[in-house]
Amino acid sequence: MKTNPRTRRLESLIYVGIWTVGMALFILENIRIRSYSGEPLFDTGSVVRMIARLSPFLLLFVVNNYALVPRLLFRNRLGRYLIAACVLLGAVWMLQYAFFSVEMAKVIPAPEPLHPGPRPLLPMPLFIDLMLDLLLLGINLVIALIFQRIDDTLERESLLKANAENQLTYLKAQINPHFYLNMLNNIHGMIEINATSAQDMVMEMSHLMRYMLYDSSEQRIALVAEIGFLRNYISLMRRRYLPDKVRISEQFPADTECARIKVPPLLFLVFIENAFKHGISYSEESFISVNISVSGGFVEFRCLNSTHSHTGHSTQGGLGLANVRRRLELIYGDRFKLDTRATNDSYLANLIIPAYDPANSHN
């Protein structure tokens, strides 16, 4: 498991704080005891005894935190960790027992009482040391497991984000071949009708391709730029149809209304492409209406087109619409609304998404 440097630094600061407070309390307690006996508060002997007293606790912490926990516990070797921790605890307690024996040897033995009571299994100082050892291990484990959980959560979120970005890249990449194929078919059909117009369409298509290849590589793009792309696309498609047979209308907000708004690139293209693919008939009057508005912190996109029995409008959208839904879910979660409605003679796609302010957006 990868560790996060920021969480490791925070964990180290917590340990430093705990040890600083613990050592300060230990030193103050020793000063208080020595003040009762009239001994100097500090001398060489007292400093050596304090160091010897604290060393086993420090050894227990260092070996457990930097050897046993990362190499055994975090690698799911729980049995080995428990055995190693018990051995470590026993070794540290033997050091404390040795220190206790040396200290007791310096003390003149007191006379035995005439009627001695039951003696404890462990002298009280050794029993307290054992409890402190267990408490130290417990605190160390709790802190280590908490930060492991934090690392696991951060790593899982990072993987989810990377997976979502990969899916978005894949879904957006699917748009380009579909778009190019449609445009080439349009130009091919126009060559036989009007070669000059077909040449103009090639130039206009180059502008659209430049946008799709370069500008649309960003996660968010200015709504103004996206609207400019849609205008060019609709203008290019208009060349294919007679105005008395196909009515194409568009309504977009002024640049000042959407100057600070960003949207995912090529989000609306699928709907407009489907409108031209399924909504136009050469034998019947047809219409396409595209509308984008900005209001109340939301961007609303509406695309209404005619349908005809021979164009298969019931399947309008297909894989392209499914990809759009997936993109919207990955980008916005549940903060979008997409409605599609088909009738006998029309098809409506209505999409509402949040308007992003690039100054406040973290995406």
CYANA upper distance limits for C-alpha pairs under 8 A (distance plus 0.5 A):
  1 MET  CA    152 ASP  CA      8.36
  2 LYS  CA    151 ASP  CA      8.11
  2 LYS  CA    155 GLU  CA      8.19
  3 THR  CA      7 THR  CA      8.23
  3 THR  CA      8 ARG  CA      7.70
  3 THR  CA    151 ASP  CA      6.64
  4 ASN  CA      8 ARG  CA      6.72
  4 ASN  CA    151 ASP  CA      6.75
  5 PRO  CA      9 ARG  CA      6.67
  6 ARG  CA     10 LEU  CA      6.82
  7 THR  CA     11 GLU  CA      6.53
  7 THR  CA    147 PHE  CA      7.36
  7 THR  CA    150 ILE  CA      8.33
  7 THR  CA    151 ASP  CA      7.92
  8 ARG  CA     12 SER  CA      6.63
  8 ARG  CA    147 PHE  CA      8.43
  9 ARG  CA     13 LEU  CA      6.70
 10 LEU  CA     14 ILE  CA      6.81
 11 GLU  CA     15 TYR  CA      6.89
 11 GLU  CA    143 ILE  CA      8.11
 11 GLU  CA    144 ALA  CA      8.41
 11 GLU  CA    147 PHE  CA      7.66
 12 SER  CA     16 VAL  CA      6.67
 13 LEU  CA     17 GLY  CA      6.60
 14 ILE  CA     18 ILE  CA      6.69
 15 TYR  CA     19 TRP  CA      6.60
 16 VAL  CA     20 THR  CA      6.48
 17 GLY  CA     21 VAL  CA      6.71
 18 ILE  CA     22 GLY  CA      6.56
 19 TRP  CA     23 MET  CA      6.43
 20 THR  CA     24 ALA  CA      6.55
 21 VAL  CA     25 LEU  CA      6.71
 22 GLY  CA     26 PHE  CA      6.73
 23 MET  CA     27 ILE  CA      6.61
 24 ALA  CA     28 LEU  CA      6.61
 25 LEU  CA     29 GLU  CA      6.59
 26 PHE  CA     30 ASN  CA      6.84
 27 ILE  CA     31 ILE  CA      6.73
 27 ILE  CA     50 MET  CA      8.24
 28 LEU  CA     32 ARG  CA      6.66
 29 GLU  CA     33 ILE  CA      6.80
 30 ASN  CA     34 ARG  CA      6.67
 31 ILE  CA     35 SER  CA      6.54
 31 ILE  CA     41 LEU  CA      5.98
 31 ILE  CA     42 PHE  CA      8.23
 32 ARG  CA     36 TYR  CA      7.27
 33 ILE  CA     37 SER  CA      7.57
 34 ARG  CA     38 GLY  CA      6.87
 34 ARG  CA     39 GLU  CA      5.95
 34 ARG  CA     40 PRO  CA      7.47
 34 ARG  CA     41 LEU  CA      6.48
 35 SER  CA     39 GLU  CA      6.79
 35 SER  CA     40 PRO  CA      7.93
 35 SER  CA     41 LEU  CA      6.99
 42 PHE  CA     46 SER  CA      6.64
 42 PHE  CA     47 VAL  CA      7.38
 43 ASP  CA     47 VAL  CA      6.84
 44 THR  CA     48 VAL  CA      6.73
 45 GLY  CA     49 ARG  CA      6.68
 46 SER  CA     50 MET  CA      6.65
 47 VAL  CA     51 ILE  CA      6.71
 48 VAL  CA     52 ALA  CA      6.64
 49 ARG  CA     53 ARG  CA      6.45
 50 MET  CA     54 LEU  CA      6.64
 51 ILE  CA     55 SER  CA      6.38
 52 ALA  CA     56 PRO  CA      7.96
 52 ALA  CA     99 PHE  CA      7.97
 53 ARG  CA     57 PHE  CA      8.48
 53 ARG  CA     96 GLN  CA      8.02
 53 ARG  CA     99 PHE  CA      8.09
 54 LEU  CA     58 LEU  CA      6.85
 55 SER  CA     59 LEU  CA      6.54
 56 PRO  CA     60 LEU  CA      6.59
 56 PRO  CA     92 VAL  CA      6.11
 56 PRO  CA     93 TRP  CA      8.25
 56 PRO  CA     95 LEU  CA      7.20
 56 PRO  CA     96 GLN  CA      7.24
 57 PHE  CA     61 PHE  CA      6.78
 57 PHE  CA     92 VAL  CA      8.08
 57 PHE  CA    133 ASP  CA      7.22
 57 PHE  CA    136 LEU  CA      8.22
 58 LEU  CA     62 VAL  CA      6.63
 59 LEU  CA     63 VAL  CA      6.63
 59 LEU  CA     92 VAL  CA      8.07
 60 LEU  CA     64 ASN  CA      6.55
 60 LEU  CA     88 LEU  CA      7.47
 60 LEU  CA     89 LEU  CA      7.62
 60 LEU  CA     92 VAL  CA      7.04
 60 LEU  CA    133 ASP  CA      8.13
 60 LEU  CA    137 LEU  CA      8.31
 61 PHE  CA     65 ASN  CA      6.27
 61 PHE  CA    136 LEU  CA      7.69
 61 PHE  CA    137 LEU  CA      7.60
 61 PHE  CA    140 ASN  CA      7.83
 62 VAL  CA     66 TYR  CA      6.24
 62 VAL  CA     67 ALA  CA      8.10
 63 VAL  CA     67 ALA  CA      5.75
 63 VAL  CA     68 LEU  CA      7.01
 64 ASN  CA     68 LEU  CA      5.33
 64 ASN  CA     69 VAL  CA      6.40
 64 ASN  CA     85 ALA  CA      7.67
 64 ASN  CA    137 LEU  CA      8.13
 65 ASN  CA     69 VAL  CA      5.98
 65 ASN  CA     70 PRO  CA      7.80
 65 ASN  CA    140 ASN  CA      7.38
 65 ASN  CA    144 ALA  CA      8.27
 66 TYR  CA     70 PRO  CA      6.97
 67 ALA  CA     71 ARG  CA      6.37
 67 ALA  CA     72 LEU  CA      8.43
 68 LEU  CA     72 LEU  CA      5.91
 68 LEU  CA     73 LEU  CA      7.22
 68 LEU  CA     81 TYR  CA      6.84
 68 LEU  CA     84 ALA  CA      7.76
 68 LEU  CA     85 ALA  CA      7.91
 69 VAL  CA     73 LEU  CA      5.26
 69 VAL  CA     74 PHE  CA      6.58
 69 VAL  CA     81 TYR  CA      7.90
 69 VAL  CA    141 LEU  CA      8.40
 69 VAL  CA    144 ALA  CA      8.38
 70 PRO  CA     74 PHE  CA      5.60
 70 PRO  CA     75 ARG  CA      7.56
 71 ARG  CA     75 ARG  CA      6.72
 72 LEU  CA     76 ASN  CA      6.98
 72 LEU  CA     77 ARG  CA      5.46
 72 LEU  CA     78 LEU  CA      7.23
 72 LEU  CA     80 ARG  CA      7.20
 72 LEU  CA     81 TYR  CA      5.90
 73 LEU  CA     77 ARG  CA      5.97
 73 LEU  CA     78 LEU  CA      5.98
 73 LEU  CA     81 TYR  CA      6.30
 77 ARG  CA     81 TYR  CA      6.68
 78 LEU  CA     82 LEU  CA      6.70
 79 GLY  CA     83 ILE  CA      6.88
 80 ARG  CA     84 ALA  CA      6.54
 81 TYR  CA     85 ALA  CA      6.39
 82 LEU  CA     86 CYS  CA      6.65
 83 ILE  CA     87 VAL  CA      6.79
 84 ALA  CA     88 LEU  CA      6.56
 85 ALA  CA     89 LEU  CA      6.46
 86 CYS  CA     90 GLY  CA      6.58
 87 VAL  CA     91 ALA  CA      6.66
 88 LEU  CA     92 VAL  CA      6.63
 89 LEU  CA     93 TRP  CA      6.58
 89 LEU  CA    133 ASP  CA      7.68
 90 GLY  CA     94 MET  CA      6.69
 91 ALA  CA     95 LEU  CA      6.99
 92 VAL  CA     96 GLN  CA      6.92
 93 TRP  CA     97 TYR  CA      6.56
 93 TRP  CA    129 ASP  CA      8.01
 93 TRP  CA    130 LEU  CA      7.18
 93 TRP  CA    133 ASP  CA      8.48
 94 MET  CA     98 ALA  CA      6.62
 95 LEU  CA     99 PHE  CA      6.77
 96 GLN  CA    100 PHE  CA      6.58
 96 GLN  CA    126 LEU  CA      7.80
 96 GLN  CA    129 ASP  CA      7.89
 97 TYR  CA    101 SER  CA      6.64
 97 TYR  CA    126 LEU  CA      7.21
 98 ALA  CA    102 VAL  CA      6.78
 99 PHE  CA    103 GLU  CA      6.77
100 PHE  CA    104 MET  CA      6.61
100 PHE  CA    125 PRO  CA      8.40
100 PHE  CA    126 LEU  CA      7.98
101 SER  CA    105 ALA  CA      6.63
102 VAL  CA    106 LYS  CA      7.30
103 GLU  CA    107 VAL  CA      7.49
112 GLU  CA    116 PRO  CA      7.75
120 PRO  CA    124 MET  CA      8.50
122 LEU  CA    126 LEU  CA      6.83
122 LEU  CA    127 PHE  CA      6.39
123 PRO  CA    127 PHE  CA      6.78
124 MET  CA    128 ILE  CA      6.61
125 PRO  CA    129 ASP  CA      6.70
126 LEU  CA    130 LEU  CA      6.73
127 PHE  CA    131 MET  CA      6.85
128 ILE  CA    132 LEU  CA      6.62
129 ASP  CA    133 ASP  CA      6.61
130 LEU  CA    134 LEU  CA      6.83
131 MET  CA    135 LEU  CA      6.59
132 LEU  CA    136 LEU  CA      6.49
133 ASP  CA    137 LEU  CA      6.77
134 LEU  CA    138 GLY  CA      6.60
135 LEU  CA    139 ILE  CA      6.66
136 LEU  CA    140 ASN  CA      6.60
137 LEU  CA    141 LEU  CA      6.60
138 GLY  CA    142 VAL  CA      6.69
139 ILE  CA    143 ILE  CA      6.76
140 ASN  CA    144 ALA  CA      6.58
141 LEU  CA    145 LEU  CA      6.48
142 VAL  CA    146 ILE  CA      6.64
143 ILE  CA    147 PHE  CA      6.83
144 ALA  CA    148 GLN  CA      6.61
145 LEU  CA    149 ARG  CA      6.63
146 ILE  CA    150 ILE  CA      6.87
147 PHE  CA    151 ASP  CA      6.64
148 GLN  CA    152 ASP  CA      6.60
149 ARG  CA    153 THR  CA      6.64
150 ILE  CA    154 LEU  CA      6.71
151 ASP  CA    155 GLU  CA      6.54
152 ASP  CA    156 ARG  CA      6.53
153 THR  CA    157 GLU  CA      6.65
154 LEU  CA    158 SER  CA      6.59
155 GLU  CA    159 LEU  CA      6.67
156 ARG  CA    160 LEU  CA      6.64
157 GLU  CA    161 LYS  CA      6.57
158 SER  CA    162 ALA  CA      6.63
159 LEU  CA    163 ASN  CA      6.51
160 LEU  CA    164 ALA  CA      6.56
161 LYS  CA    165 GLU  CA      6.62
162 ALA  CA    166 ASN  CA      6.66
163 ASN  CA    167 GLN  CA      6.69
164 ALA  CA    168 LEU  CA      6.62
164 ALA  CA    330 LEU  CA      6.76
165 GLU  CA    169 THR  CA      6.64
166 ASN  CA    170 TYR  CA      6.69
167 GLN  CA    171 LEU  CA      6.54
168 LEU  CA    172 LYS  CA      6.47
168 LEU  CA    327 ARG  CA      6.61
168 LEU  CA    330 LEU  CA      7.97
169 THR  CA    173 ALA  CA      6.48
170 TYR  CA    174 GLN  CA      6.91
171 LEU  CA    175 ILE  CA      7.56
171 LEU  CA    323 ASN  CA      6.64
171 LEU  CA    327 ARG  CA      7.56
172 LYS  CA    176 ASN  CA      7.89
172 LYS  CA    266 LEU  CA      8.35
173 ALA  CA    177 PRO  CA      8.15
174 GLN  CA    178 HIS  CA      7.36
175 ILE  CA    179 PHE  CA      6.59
175 ILE  CA    270 VAL  CA      8.24
175 ILE  CA    320 GLY  CA      8.34
176 ASN  CA    180 TYR  CA      6.61
176 ASN  CA    212 MET  CA      8.01
177 PRO  CA    181 LEU  CA      6.55
178 HIS  CA    182 ASN  CA      6.84
179 PHE  CA    183 MET  CA      6.72
180 TYR  CA    184 LEU  CA      6.55
181 LEU  CA    185 ASN  CA      6.71
182 ASN  CA    186 ASN  CA      6.76
183 MET  CA    187 ILE  CA      6.75
183 MET  CA    205 MET  CA      8.05
184 LEU  CA    188 HIS  CA      6.49
185 ASN  CA    189 GLY  CA      6.69
186 ASN  CA    190 MET  CA      6.75
186 ASN  CA    237 MET  CA      8.48
186 ASN  CA    240 ARG  CA      7.82
187 ILE  CA    191 ILE  CA      6.70
187 ILE  CA    198 ALA  CA      6.12
187 ILE  CA    201 MET  CA      7.18
187 ILE  CA    202 VAL  CA      7.74
188 HIS  CA    192 GLU  CA      7.89
188 HIS  CA    198 ALA  CA      8.33
189 GLY  CA    193 ILE  CA      7.58
190 MET  CA    194 ASN  CA      6.20
190 MET  CA    195 ALA  CA      7.26
190 MET  CA    197 SER  CA      7.66
190 MET  CA    198 ALA  CA      5.94
190 MET  CA    240 ARG  CA      7.34
191 ILE  CA    195 ALA  CA      5.09
191 ILE  CA    196 THR  CA      8.43
191 ILE  CA    197 SER  CA      8.23
191 ILE  CA    198 ALA  CA      5.84
194 ASN  CA    198 ALA  CA      6.77
195 ALA  CA    199 GLN  CA      6.84
196 THR  CA    200 ASP  CA      7.00
197 SER  CA    201 MET  CA      6.67
197 SER  CA    239 ARG  CA      8.04
198 ALA  CA    202 VAL  CA      6.83
199 GLN  CA    203 MET  CA      7.14
200 ASP  CA    204 GLU  CA      6.77
201 MET  CA    205 MET  CA      6.40
201 MET  CA    236 LEU  CA      6.83
202 VAL  CA    206 SER  CA      6.77
203 MET  CA    207 HIS  CA      7.23
204 GLU  CA    208 LEU  CA      7.03
204 GLU  CA    232 ASN  CA      7.87
204 GLU  CA    236 LEU  CA      7.36
205 MET  CA    209 MET  CA      6.57
205 MET  CA    236 LEU  CA      8.24
206 SER  CA    210 ARG  CA      6.63
207 HIS  CA    211 TYR  CA      6.95
208 LEU  CA    212 MET  CA      6.80
208 LEU  CA    229 PHE  CA      7.19
208 LEU  CA    232 ASN  CA      7.82
208 LEU  CA    233 TYR  CA      7.74
209 MET  CA    213 LEU  CA      6.44
210 ARG  CA    214 TYR  CA      6.43
210 ARG  CA    215 ASP  CA      7.85
211 TYR  CA    215 ASP  CA      5.37
211 TYR  CA    216 SER  CA      6.60
211 TYR  CA    229 PHE  CA      7.90
212 MET  CA    216 SER  CA      5.61
212 MET  CA    217 SER  CA      7.97
212 MET  CA    266 LEU  CA      8.48
213 LEU  CA    217 SER  CA      7.35
215 ASP  CA    221 ILE  CA      8.20
216 SER  CA    221 ILE  CA      7.47
216 SER  CA    265 PRO  CA      5.83
216 SER  CA    266 LEU  CA      7.67
217 SER  CA    265 PRO  CA      8.34
218 GLU  CA    265 PRO  CA      7.95
219 GLN  CA    264 PRO  CA      6.48
219 GLN  CA    265 PRO  CA      7.68
219 GLN  CA    363 ASN  CA      8.00
220 ARG  CA    262 LYS  CA      6.09
220 ARG  CA    263 VAL  CA      5.69
220 ARG  CA    264 PRO  CA      5.22
220 ARG  CA    265 PRO  CA      6.85
220 ARG  CA    363 ASN  CA      8.19
221 ILE  CA    225 ALA  CA      7.53
221 ILE  CA    226 GLU  CA      7.58
221 ILE  CA    262 LYS  CA      5.60
221 ILE  CA    263 VAL  CA      6.01
221 ILE  CA    264 PRO  CA      6.61
221 ILE  CA    265 PRO  CA      6.33
222 ALA  CA    226 GLU  CA      6.97
222 ALA  CA    259 ALA  CA      7.95
222 ALA  CA    260 ARG  CA      7.76
222 ALA  CA    261 ILE  CA      6.47
222 ALA  CA    262 LYS  CA      4.84
222 ALA  CA    263 VAL  CA      6.87
223 LEU  CA    227 ILE  CA      6.55
223 LEU  CA    258 CYS  CA      6.79
223 LEU  CA    259 ALA  CA      7.88
223 LEU  CA    261 ILE  CA      6.24
223 LEU  CA    262 LYS  CA      5.68
223 LEU  CA    263 VAL  CA      6.37
224 VAL  CA    228 GLY  CA      6.76
224 VAL  CA    255 ASP  CA      6.58
224 VAL  CA    258 CYS  CA      6.93
224 VAL  CA    259 ALA  CA      7.06
225 ALA  CA    229 PHE  CA      6.82
226 GLU  CA    230 LEU  CA      6.84
226 GLU  CA    265 PRO  CA      7.19
226 GLU  CA    266 LEU  CA      7.74
227 ILE  CA    231 ARG  CA      6.63
227 ILE  CA    252 PHE  CA      7.78
228 GLY  CA    232 ASN  CA      6.86
229 PHE  CA    233 TYR  CA      6.72
230 LEU  CA    234 ILE  CA      6.59
230 LEU  CA    269 LEU  CA      7.80
231 ARG  CA    235 SER  CA      6.55
232 ASN  CA    236 LEU  CA      6.59
233 TYR  CA    237 MET  CA      6.77
234 ILE  CA    238 ARG  CA      6.64
235 SER  CA    239 ARG  CA      7.51
236 LEU  CA    240 ARG  CA      8.36
237 MET  CA    241 TYR  CA      8.16
238 ARG  CA    242 LEU  CA      8.49
238 ARG  CA    248 ILE  CA      7.93
241 TYR  CA    245 LYS  CA      7.74
241 TYR  CA    246 VAL  CA      6.78
242 LEU  CA    246 VAL  CA      6.61
243 PRO  CA    247 ARG  CA      6.45
243 PRO  CA    248 ILE  CA      8.41
244 ASP  CA    285 GLU  CA      8.50
245 LYS  CA    282 TYR  CA      8.15
245 LYS  CA    284 GLU  CA      7.69
245 LYS  CA    285 GLU  CA      5.45
245 LYS  CA    286 SER  CA      6.89
246 VAL  CA    280 ILE  CA      7.79
246 VAL  CA    285 GLU  CA      6.44
246 VAL  CA    286 SER  CA      5.30
246 VAL  CA    287 PHE  CA      5.85
246 VAL  CA    288 ILE  CA      8.28
247 ARG  CA    286 SER  CA      6.86
247 ARG  CA    287 PHE  CA      5.03
247 ARG  CA    288 ILE  CA      6.82
248 ILE  CA    287 PHE  CA      6.23
248 ILE  CA    288 ILE  CA      5.36
248 ILE  CA    289 SER  CA      6.45
249 SER  CA    288 ILE  CA      6.84
249 SER  CA    289 SER  CA      5.32
249 SER  CA    290 VAL  CA      6.83
250 GLU  CA    289 SER  CA      6.25
250 GLU  CA    290 VAL  CA      5.17
250 GLU  CA    291 ASN  CA      6.24
251 GLN  CA    290 VAL  CA      6.83
251 GLN  CA    291 ASN  CA      5.25
251 GLN  CA    292 ILE  CA      6.87
252 PHE  CA    291 ASN  CA      6.45
252 PHE  CA    292 ILE  CA      5.53
252 PHE  CA    293 SER  CA      6.94
253 PRO  CA    257 GLU  CA      6.69
253 PRO  CA    258 CYS  CA      7.54
253 PRO  CA    292 ILE  CA      7.04
253 PRO  CA    293 SER  CA      6.20
253 PRO  CA    294 VAL  CA      7.49
254 ALA  CA    258 CYS  CA      7.49
255 ASP  CA    259 ALA  CA      6.11
257 GLU  CA    294 VAL  CA      7.53
258 CYS  CA    294 VAL  CA      7.62
260 ARG  CA    356 TYR  CA      8.24
260 ARG  CA    357 ASP  CA      6.30
260 ARG  CA    358 PRO  CA      7.14
261 ILE  CA    355 ALA  CA      6.25
261 ILE  CA    356 TYR  CA      5.72
261 ILE  CA    357 ASP  CA      5.89
261 ILE  CA    358 PRO  CA      7.36
262 LYS  CA    355 ALA  CA      7.38
262 LYS  CA    356 TYR  CA      5.91
262 LYS  CA    357 ASP  CA      7.26
262 LYS  CA    358 PRO  CA      7.16
263 VAL  CA    267 LEU  CA      8.39
263 VAL  CA    355 ALA  CA      7.88
263 VAL  CA    356 TYR  CA      7.47
266 LEU  CA    270 VAL  CA      8.17
267 LEU  CA    324 VAL  CA      7.56
268 PHE  CA    272 ILE  CA      7.22
268 PHE  CA    301 PHE  CA      8.12
269 LEU  CA    273 GLU  CA      6.52
270 VAL  CA    274 ASN  CA      6.57
270 VAL  CA    317 GLY  CA      8.30
270 VAL  CA    320 GLY  CA      6.77
270 VAL  CA    321 LEU  CA      7.57
270 VAL  CA    324 VAL  CA      8.16
271 PHE  CA    275 ALA  CA      6.68
271 PHE  CA    303 CYS  CA      7.38
271 PHE  CA    317 GLY  CA      7.80
271 PHE  CA    321 LEU  CA      8.08
271 PHE  CA    349 ALA  CA      7.57
272 ILE  CA    276 PHE  CA      6.92
272 ILE  CA    290 VAL  CA      8.15
272 ILE  CA    303 CYS  CA      7.33
273 GLU  CA    277 LYS  CA      6.62
274 ASN  CA    278 HIS  CA      6.31
274 ASN  CA    279 GLY  CA      8.06
274 ASN  CA    316 GLN  CA      6.95
274 ASN  CA    317 GLY  CA      6.67
275 ALA  CA    279 GLY  CA      5.51
275 ALA  CA    280 ILE  CA      8.06
275 ALA  CA    288 ILE  CA      7.28
275 ALA  CA    303 CYS  CA      8.03
275 ALA  CA    304 LEU  CA      8.00
275 ALA  CA    305 ASN  CA      6.21
276 PHE  CA    280 ILE  CA      6.26
276 PHE  CA    288 ILE  CA      8.01
278 HIS  CA    307 THR  CA      7.10
278 HIS  CA    308 HIS  CA      8.48
278 HIS  CA    311 THR  CA      5.94
278 HIS  CA    312 GLY  CA      7.31
278 HIS  CA    313 HIS  CA      6.29
278 HIS  CA    316 GLN  CA      7.02
279 GLY  CA    286 SER  CA      7.25
279 GLY  CA    287 PHE  CA      7.67
279 GLY  CA    288 ILE  CA      7.67
279 GLY  CA    305 ASN  CA      5.88
279 GLY  CA    306 SER  CA      5.36
279 GLY  CA    307 THR  CA      5.33
279 GLY  CA    308 HIS  CA      7.56
279 GLY  CA    311 THR  CA      7.74
279 GLY  CA    313 HIS  CA      7.94
279 GLY  CA    346 SER  CA      8.47
280 ILE  CA    286 SER  CA      6.01
280 ILE  CA    287 PHE  CA      7.67
280 ILE  CA    306 SER  CA      7.56
280 ILE  CA    307 THR  CA      7.79
280 ILE  CA    311 THR  CA      8.46
281 SER  CA    285 GLU  CA      7.36
281 SER  CA    286 SER  CA      6.77
281 SER  CA    308 HIS  CA      7.68
281 SER  CA    311 THR  CA      8.10
286 SER  CA    305 ASN  CA      8.13
286 SER  CA    306 SER  CA      6.09
286 SER  CA    307 THR  CA      8.21
287 PHE  CA    305 ASN  CA      6.09
287 PHE  CA    306 SER  CA      5.95
288 ILE  CA    303 CYS  CA      7.81
288 ILE  CA    304 LEU  CA      6.29
288 ILE  CA    305 ASN  CA      4.81
288 ILE  CA    306 SER  CA      7.13
289 SER  CA    302 ARG  CA      8.42
289 SER  CA    303 CYS  CA      6.20
289 SER  CA    304 LEU  CA      5.61
289 SER  CA    305 ASN  CA      6.74
290 VAL  CA    301 PHE  CA      8.18
290 VAL  CA    302 ARG  CA      6.40
290 VAL  CA    303 CYS  CA      5.11
290 VAL  CA    304 LEU  CA      7.09
291 ASN  CA    301 PHE  CA      6.34
291 ASN  CA    302 ARG  CA      5.59
291 ASN  CA    303 CYS  CA      6.88
292 ILE  CA    299 VAL  CA      7.63
292 ILE  CA    300 GLU  CA      6.15
292 ILE  CA    301 PHE  CA      5.07
292 ILE  CA    302 ARG  CA      6.89
293 SER  CA    299 VAL  CA      6.41
293 SER  CA    300 GLU  CA      5.80
293 SER  CA    301 PHE  CA      7.21
294 VAL  CA    298 PHE  CA      6.35
294 VAL  CA    299 VAL  CA      5.18
294 VAL  CA    300 GLU  CA      6.81
294 VAL  CA    355 ALA  CA      8.36
295 SER  CA    299 VAL  CA      7.12
295 SER  CA    300 GLU  CA      8.40
297 GLY  CA    354 PRO  CA      6.69
297 GLY  CA    355 ALA  CA      5.77
298 PHE  CA    352 ILE  CA      7.05
298 PHE  CA    353 ILE  CA      6.15
298 PHE  CA    354 PRO  CA      4.97
298 PHE  CA    355 ALA  CA      5.22
299 VAL  CA    352 ILE  CA      6.18
299 VAL  CA    353 ILE  CA      5.89
299 VAL  CA    354 PRO  CA      6.61
299 VAL  CA    355 ALA  CA      6.11
300 GLU  CA    350 ASN  CA      7.78
300 GLU  CA    351 LEU  CA      6.22
300 GLU  CA    352 ILE  CA      4.94
300 GLU  CA    353 ILE  CA      7.11
301 PHE  CA    349 ALA  CA      8.44
301 PHE  CA    350 ASN  CA      6.25
301 PHE  CA    351 LEU  CA      5.56
301 PHE  CA    352 ILE  CA      6.86
302 ARG  CA    348 LEU  CA      7.65
302 ARG  CA    349 ALA  CA      6.24
302 ARG  CA    350 ASN  CA      5.07
302 ARG  CA    351 LEU  CA      6.98
303 CYS  CA    348 LEU  CA      6.28
303 CYS  CA    349 ALA  CA      5.75
303 CYS  CA    350 ASN  CA      7.11
304 LEU  CA    346 SER  CA      7.46
304 LEU  CA    347 TYR  CA      6.23
304 LEU  CA    348 LEU  CA      5.00
304 LEU  CA    349 ALA  CA      7.02
305 ASN  CA    346 SER  CA      6.09
305 ASN  CA    347 TYR  CA      5.94
305 ASN  CA    348 LEU  CA      7.17
306 SER  CA    345 ASP  CA      6.14
306 SER  CA    346 SER  CA      4.78
306 SER  CA    347 TYR  CA      6.80
307 THR  CA    311 THR  CA      7.40
307 THR  CA    312 GLY  CA      8.49
307 THR  CA    313 HIS  CA      6.31
307 THR  CA    344 ASN  CA      7.69
307 THR  CA    345 ASP  CA      5.39
307 THR  CA    346 SER  CA      5.43
307 THR  CA    347 TYR  CA      7.04
308 HIS  CA    312 GLY  CA      7.72
308 HIS  CA    313 HIS  CA      7.37
308 HIS  CA    344 ASN  CA      8.30
308 HIS  CA    345 ASP  CA      6.83
309 SER  CA    313 HIS  CA      7.76
312 GLY  CA    316 GLN  CA      7.60
313 HIS  CA    342 ALA  CA      8.34
313 HIS  CA    347 TYR  CA      8.03
314 SER  CA    342 ALA  CA      7.71
317 GLY  CA    321 LEU  CA      5.03
317 GLY  CA    322 ALA  CA      7.95
318 GLY  CA    322 ALA  CA      6.98
319 LEU  CA    323 ASN  CA      6.65
320 GLY  CA    324 VAL  CA      6.78
321 LEU  CA    325 ARG  CA      6.77
322 ALA  CA    326 ARG  CA      6.79
323 ASN  CA    327 ARG  CA      6.65
324 VAL  CA    328 LEU  CA      6.64
325 ARG  CA    329 GLU  CA      6.69
325 ARG  CA    338 LEU  CA      8.48
326 ARG  CA    330 LEU  CA      6.74
327 ARG  CA    331 ILE  CA      6.61
328 LEU  CA    332 TYR  CA      6.07
328 LEU  CA    333 GLY  CA      7.44
328 LEU  CA    336 PHE  CA      7.72
329 GLU  CA    333 GLY  CA      4.98
329 GLU  CA    334 ASP  CA      7.17
332 TYR  CA    336 PHE  CA      6.78
332 TYR  CA    353 ILE  CA      8.41
335 ARG  CA    353 ILE  CA      7.45
335 ARG  CA    354 PRO  CA      7.66
336 PHE  CA    351 LEU  CA      8.00
336 PHE  CA    352 ILE  CA      6.22
336 PHE  CA    353 ILE  CA      5.32
336 PHE  CA    354 PRO  CA      7.54
337 LYS  CA    350 ASN  CA      8.46
337 LYS  CA    351 LEU  CA      6.23
337 LYS  CA    352 ILE  CA      5.64
337 LYS  CA    353 ILE  CA      7.25
338 LEU  CA    349 ALA  CA      7.88
338 LEU  CA    350 ASN  CA      6.27
338 LEU  CA    351 LEU  CA      4.99
338 LEU  CA    352 ILE  CA      7.01
339 ASP  CA    348 LEU  CA      8.46
339 ASP  CA    349 ALA  CA      6.42
339 ASP  CA    350 ASN  CA      5.66
339 ASP  CA    351 LEU  CA      6.96
340 THR  CA    347 TYR  CA      7.88
340 THR  CA    348 LEU  CA      6.04
340 THR  CA    349 ALA  CA      5.00
340 THR  CA    350 ASN  CA      6.77
341 ARG  CA    347 TYR  CA      6.28
341 ARG  CA    348 LEU  CA      5.60
341 ARG  CA    349 ALA  CA      7.11
342 ALA  CA    346 SER  CA      6.50
342 ALA  CA    347 TYR  CA      4.92
342 ALA  CA    348 LEU  CA      6.87
343 THR  CA    347 TYR  CA      6.76
356 TYR  CA    360 ASN  CA      8.31
356 TYR  CA    361 SER  CA      6.89
357 ASP  CA    361 SER  CA      6.32
358 PRO  CA    362 HIS  CA      8.32
